[in-house]
Amino acid sequence: MCSDVGCTNPVDRRGGGWRDGGVPIPRTHPVKARPGDRVAVVSPSFAAPAVAPAIHDQGLRRLTELTGLIPVEYPTTRRLDATAQDRAADLNTAFADPSIRAVLATIGGEHQITVVPYWIPKWSRLTRSRSSATATTPTC
């Protein structure tokens, strides 16, 4: 809990976090995605678009129609047999691409934890002027 004298929570009331040793982590404010921006579409867990391609395609169409964003699917998005290394490679590639404004996950799930050992987050890539988001593909 936070009070006027301090916070006992590791993340303070202003939204910043803390590194070991009490050094504040600087906050960033990503630029909001705008019509025409490219957004990565990845499946870090289960490749649901392979099972329900019509629903996934409808979601991508709606994403474009309603927001003007341009979805960019990565190789394992619809691949049921993708290894954790392959799914992590998609994430690494998406975050490294300066033309990608945001990263969207088609679905969450327990298997995305298997990607973590192979995902190489470079904080400089994540704090550029871009939006970074994880959400399910909109279908309604």
Backbone as a ProteinNet text record, in pm:
[ID]
protein_1_A
[PRIMARY]
MCSDVGCTNPVDRRGGGWRDGGVPIPRTHPVKARPGDRVAVVSPSFAAPAVAPAIHDQGLRRLTELTGLIPVEYPTTRRLDATAQDRAADLNTAFADPSIRAVLATIGGEHQITVVPYWIPKWSRLTRSRSSATATTPTC
[TERTIARY]
83.6	0	87.3	36.1	108.9	46	130.4	84.4	167.7	145.6	223.1	370.5	403.2	542.4	616.6	546.4	616.4	526.7	583.7	508.4	573.5	491.3	543	533.4	464.2	448.4	573.3	623.9	742.7	720.2	596.8	569	500.6	558.4	504.5	376.4	311	180	185.8	301.5	313.3	331.4	333.8	344.5	485.7	586.4	723.4	754.8	855.9	896.3	1028.5	1083.7	1210.1	1304	1428.2	1532.6	1586.2	1662.6	1729.6	1816.4	1818.6	1897.8	1819	1690.6	1607.7	1620.6	1679.5	1692.8	1565.2	1500.3	1375.8	1399.2	1304.8	1307.1	1236	1299.3	1232.6	1108.3	1002.8	880.1	888.9	824.3	814.2	667	638.8	503.1	505.2	469.3	475	380.1	417.3	332.7	213.2	96.2	-25.5	-21.8	-64.7	-72	-176.9	-147.3	-235.8	-270	-378.3	-412	-290.9	-268.9	-154.1	-34	-32.7	78.1	68.2	183.5	191.4	196.8	118.4	118.9	148	236.6	270.9	159.9	129.2	31.7	106.8	118.1	195.5	111.5	154.4	91.3	198.6	226.8	331.4	291.7	164.6	116.9	57.2	-68.9	-139.7	-170.5	-150.5	-176.4	-324.5	-408.3	-553.1	-594.6	-525.2	-564.4	-558.6	-479	-473.5	-599.2	-660.7	-780	-906.6	-905.7	-1022.6	-980.4	-934.3	-882.2	-986.4	-1111.6	-1214.6	-1236.1	-1237.7	-1255.7	-1135.2	-1016.6	-893.9	-893.1	-925.6	-928.3	-1030.5	-1145.8	-1247	-1191.9	-1122.3	-1061.3	-959.9	-877.4	-778.1	-846	-951.9	-1026.6	-1086.2	-1146	-1206.2	-1102.1	-988.3	-880.2	-845.5	-833.6	-799.7	-914.9	-1036.6	-1152.5	-1181.3	-1171.8	-1209	-1097.8	-972.6	-861.8	-768.3	-771.5	-678.6	-539.4	-521.5	-390.7	-369.7	-244.7	-210.5	-149	-224	-169.6	-64.1	42.7	151.7	164.4	123.5	133.3	275.6	318.7	451.5	437.6	546.2	539.3	468.9	482	421.8	280.4	225.6	92.3	-12.2	-0.7	-98.8	-36.6	78.2	147.9	134	54.8	29	152.8	244.3	361.7	482.6	461.5	573.8	638.2	768.2	841.6	845.7	880.9	896.1	1003	1109.5	1216.2	1164	1081.1	1025	931.5	849.1	756.1	833.8	941	1025.2	1095.1	1136	1200	1104.4	976.3	877.4	869.1	864.9	860.3	984.8	1102.1	1226.7	1228.2	1183.4	1181.1	1082.2	964.8	863.2	912.7	971.5	1019.2	1142.1	1218.6	1336.6	1302.6	1186.2	1148.1	1099.4	1172.3	1131.6	1003.3	960.5	837.4	712.5	731.1	618.7	589.5	465.8	427.1	379.7	317	265.1	272.8	269.1	272.5	145.9	66.5	-58.6	-48.5	-92.9	-96.4	-236.3	-245	-374.7	-450.5	-379.4	-443.1	-335.9	-377.6	-286	-289.6	-214.2	-217.3	-93.1	-100.7	8.9	136.5	122.3	241.7	330.1	279.6	366.4	483.1	469.7	580.8	699.9	673.8	783.8	868.8	817.9	890.2	994	967.8	1049.8	1200	1244.1	1388.5	1454	1375.2	1429.9	1402.7	1320.2	1289.1	1399.9	1451.8	1563.4	1513.3	1455.7	1406.8	1523.2	1533.2	1633.4	1555	1574.1	1490.6	1499.2	1611.1	1619.5	1519.7	1493	1394	1254.1	1228.7	1095.3	1059.8	1158	1128.9	1136.7	1150	1144.5	1007.5	992.1	862.2	768.5	711.5	613.4	521.1	408.2	315.4	350.4	349.4	369.6	251.5	176.6	56.4	38.6	-25.8	-64.8	-215.7	-282.9	-428.5	-472.5	-593.3	-645.7	-695.5	-697.8	-746.6	-893.6	-932.4	-1073.2	-1160.3	-1268.6	-1358.7	-1502.3	-1525	-1661.9	-1666.5
-118.4	0	123.7	229.5	355.7	457.1	540.6	651.9	772.5	882.8	1002.3	986.7	892.9	875.9	768.2	688.9	587.5	472.8	380.3	264.9	137.1	40.4	-90.3	-184.1	-142.7	-219.8	-200.6	-305.6	-288.2	-193	-167.9	-70.7	47.6	166.1	280.3	333.4	424.6	473.7	556.5	599.3	677.9	589.2	459.2	368.3	323.8	379	335.6	212.5	141	24.3	51.2	-50.1	-35.2	-147.4	-111.4	-210.8	-254.6	-362.9	-404.2	-289	-267.2	-158.7	-29.5	-30.2	87.5	193.5	161.3	259.1	257.1	372.8	372.8	335.9	262.2	230.3	343.8	405.2	515.3	467.2	547.4	514.1	565.6	496.2	542.7	552.9	637.6	654.3	628.5	506.7	473.7	559.9	581	654.6	566.7	625.2	552.2	509.6	385.7	337.1	418.7	448.6	529.8	454.2	494.4	430.2	430.3	315.3	299.3	234.9	231.4	166.6	15.4	-48.2	-194.6	-252.8	-360	-427.8	-576.5	-629.9	-771.8	-855.7	-967.4	-1063.2	-1194.4	-1236.7	-1355.6	-1451.1	-1574.2	-1675.4	-1732.8	-1665.7	-1715.1	-1839.7	-1874.9	-1994.1	-2087.3	-2116.1	-2203.8	-2129.4	-2192	-2130.5	-2143.9	-2075.3	-2081.7	-2045.9	-1954.5	-1923.2	-2043.1	-2144.9	-2265.6	-2349.6	-2340.4	-2418.6	-2347.1	-2215.1	-2135.8	-2021.8	-2055.4	-1951.1	-1847.3	-1887.2	-1791.3	-1684.7	-1726.5	-1630.9	-1538.3	-1594.8	-1514	-1412.6	-1457.9	-1366.6	-1255	-1290.2	-1189.1	-1086	-1132.8	-1042.5	-949.3	-1002.4	-918.4	-813.2	-855.4	-759.2	-648.3	-687	-587.3	-495.3	-550.9	-468.5	-357.8	-395.8	-297.7	-200.4	-254.3	-168.6	-68.6	-111.7	-25.8	66.3	24.2	103.8	158.2	99	140.2	81.7	-3.3	-66.8	-176.5	-202.3	-303.7	-423.7	-535.2	-652.9	-723.7	-764.4	-838.6	-970.4	-1080.1	-1211.1	-1263.8	-1327.8	-1388.1	-1537.9	-1604	-1742.3	-1843.6	-1833.1	-1935.4	-1901.1	-1792.2	-1749.7	-1858.2	-1928.6	-2032.6	-2172.3	-2189.3	-2317.8	-2395.3	-2502.3	-2580.8	-2650.4	-2688.6	-2764.1	-2675.5	-2546.3	-2455.2	-2482.8	-2485.7	-2506.1	-2374.8	-2385.5	-2265.6	-2174.2	-2233.3	-2153.6	-2076.5	-2141.3	-2074.2	-1960.8	-1984.3	-1879.6	-1762.9	-1792.7	-1686.8	-1608.8	-1679.3	-1610.3	-1508	-1543.9	-1448.3	-1325.6	-1347.6	-1234.6	-1147.3	-1211.5	-1135.8	-1053.2	-1113.9	-1044.3	-928.3	-951.2	-845.5	-726	-752.5	-642.2	-573.6	-643.5	-583.3	-499.1	-519.4	-449.9	-309.2	-206.9	-69.6	-26	-101	-63.7	-114.9	-197.8	-252.8	-161.1	-113.1	-19.4	-92.5	-210	-284	-433.5	-513.1	-658.7	-713.7	-787.7	-844.9	-996.6	-1058	-1203.7	-1251.1	-1357.7	-1409	-1471.1	-1525.8	-1589.2	-1605.5	-1601.6	-1628.4	-1777.2	-1819.1	-1959.9	-2000.9	-2119.4	-2168.6	-2192.3	-2227.5	-2262.8	-2143.4	-2021.8	-1908.7	-1900.4	-1962	-1963.5	-2040.7	-2135.4	-2211.7	-2126.7	-2011.3	-1921.1	-1838.4	-1813.4	-1721.6	-1752.2	-1877.3	-1901	-1862.4	-1850.7	-1821.2	-1678.8	-1607.9	-1470.1	-1382	-1296.2	-1211.5	-1067.2	-1026.7	-889	-791.5	-703.8	-598	-473	-424.1	-315.7	-194	-174.2	-59.7	-74.9	-201.1	-223.4	-196.8	-231.6	-220.2	-78.5	6.8	142.1	245.6	201.2	296.1	360.9	456.5	522.8	430.9	338.4	247.4	198.8	151.3	90.8	-56.6	-114.7	-257.2	-311	-395.2	-444.4	-591.7	-658.2	-796.4	-801.5	-851.5	-860.7	-974.9	-1019.3	-1120.9	-1050.7	-1123.8	-1068.2	-1032.1	-909	-870.9	-946	-1002.4	-1076.4	-1027.1	-920.8	-870.6	-721.1
0	0	0	-57.6	-62.7	30.9	87	168.6	128.6	194.8	162.5	198	285	327.1	250	170.4	93.9	54.7	-18.8	-67.2	-17.2	19.4	54.1	-65	-169.6	-291.5	-377.2	-446.1	-528.9	-646.3	-683.9	-789.8	-723.4	-737.8	-664.1	-725.8	-659.2	-701	-828.2	-870.9	-993.8	-1116.2	-1099	-1212.5	-1244.3	-1178.4	-1202.5	-1120.3	-1156.1	-1079.7	-1010.4	-947.9	-876.5	-914.3	-938.1	-960.5	-825.6	-826.2	-702.8	-654.2	-527.4	-471.4	-459.5	-493.4	-474.8	-581.8	-696.7	-804.9	-887.7	-906	-983.2	-1129.6	-1187.3	-1329.5	-1401.2	-1499.8	-1568.9	-1643.7	-1638.8	-1709.4	-1851.9	-1941.9	-2079.5	-2115.8	-2207.6	-2256.4	-2406	-2447	-2589.3	-2670.9	-2793.7	-2886.6	-2922.8	-2923.8	-2957.7	-3104.4	-3129.9	-3267.9	-3343.5	-3471.1	-3554.7	-3681.2	-3748.1	-3875.8	-3969.3	-4032.8	-4121.5	-4055	-3920.6	-3849.3	-3866	-3873.8	-3883	-3742.1	-3720.1	-3590.8	-3613.2	-3531.9	-3541.4	-3480.6	-3544.2	-3493.1	-3473.4	-3347.2	-3313.6	-3229.3	-3223.1	-3137.3	-3044.7	-2932.1	-2843.2	-2765.9	-2768.3	-2700.2	-2805	-2794.1	-2886.5	-3016.5	-3129.6	-3260	-3296.8	-3222.3	-3244.3	-3387.3	-3456.3	-3593.2	-3687.6	-3654.6	-3738	-3719.9	-3603.4	-3573.4	-3620.6	-3611.9	-3650.5	-3742.9	-3863.9	-3952.6	-3994.1	-4010.1	-4051.9	-3945	-3819.5	-3709.6	-3700.4	-3714.8	-3710.2	-3824.2	-3944.1	-4059.5	-4039.1	-3981.4	-3951.7	-3852.6	-3751.2	-3653.2	-3716.1	-3806.9	-3874.2	-3961.5	-4032.9	-4116.3	-4029.8	-3918.2	-3830	-3768.8	-3734.6	-3681.9	-3780.9	-3907.3	-4010.6	-4034.7	-4047	-4076.7	-3965.1	-3840.8	-3728.1	-3680.7	-3698.8	-3644.5	-3751.1	-3870.7	-3975.4	-3959.2	-3858.3	-3837	-3940.1	-3973.6	-4073.2	-4001.7	-3992.5	-3924.4	-4009.1	-3943.5	-4008.4	-3933	-3998.1	-3933.5	-3943	-3836.2	-3833.4	-3860.3	-3900.8	-3950.1	-3859.5	-3728.9	-3642.1	-3596.8	-3644.2	-3600.4	-3625	-3737.6	-3772.6	-3775.9	-3712.5	-3719.6	-3589.2	-3591.5	-3470.8	-3416.4	-3503.1	-3458.6	-3428.1	-3411.7	-3388	-3252.2	-3251.6	-3126.3	-3047.9	-2921.9	-2839.5	-2897.8	-2950.7	-3011.5	-3132.8	-3214.2	-3331.9	-3291.4	-3190	-3144	-3083.7	-3011.2	-2955.2	-3066.1	-3170.5	-3283.5	-3345.2	-3354.5	-3404.8	-3313.6	-3182.7	-3089.5	-3101.8	-3106	-3118.2	-3246.6	-3355.6	-3484.7	-3480.8	-3423.7	-3416.7	-3335.6	-3218.1	-3135.4	-3194.8	-3277.3	-3338.4	-3461.2	-3519	-3642.2	-3610.7	-3652.4	-3621.4	-3692.5	-3793.2	-3863.1	-3791.2	-3688	-3612	-3493.8	-3485	-3378	-3252.2	-3267.5	-3152.4	-3182.1	-3077.2	-3090.2	-3024.8	-3102.7	-3054.9	-3053.3	-2945.7	-2936.5	-2973	-3052.3	-3094.1	-2978.9	-2882.1	-2766.8	-2658.6	-2535.7	-2425.6	-2395	-2299.2	-2262.1	-2186	-2127.1	-2044.8	-2124.4	-2250.7	-2328.5	-2362.3	-2344.9	-2375.6	-2277.5	-2160.4	-2065.1	-2121.7	-2211.8	-2270.3	-2364.7	-2404.2	-2494	-2417.8	-2290.5	-2211.6	-2217.3	-2206.2	-2210.1	-2343.8	-2448.5	-2582	-2627	-2552.4	-2587.7	-2534.2	-2616.3	-2577.2	-2571.8	-2458.3	-2452.4	-2439.7	-2531.3	-2523.9	-2488	-2367.5	-2317.8	-2406.6	-2475.3	-2565.5	-2679.3	-2720.8	-2826.4	-2774.7	-2649.3	-2594.8	-2554.6	-2536.4	-2489.4	-2600.4	-2724.1	-2835.2	-2839.2	-2924.8	-2941	-3016.5	-2946.9	-3005.3	-2896	-2937.5	-2842.9	-2836.5	-2721.2	-2705.9	-2628.6	-2691.9	-2625.5	-2653.4	-2564.2	-2584.6	-2567.7	-2667.4	-2662.2	-2752.2	-2733.4	-2823.7	-2948.8	-3059	-3183.7	-3168.6	-3203.8	-3188	-3287.3	-3240.3	-3330.1	-3319.6	-3246.4	-3238.2	-3260.9
[MASK]
++++++++++++++++++++++++++++++++++++++++++++++++++++++++++++++++++++++++++++++++++++++++++++++++++++++++++++++++++++++++++++++++++++++++++++

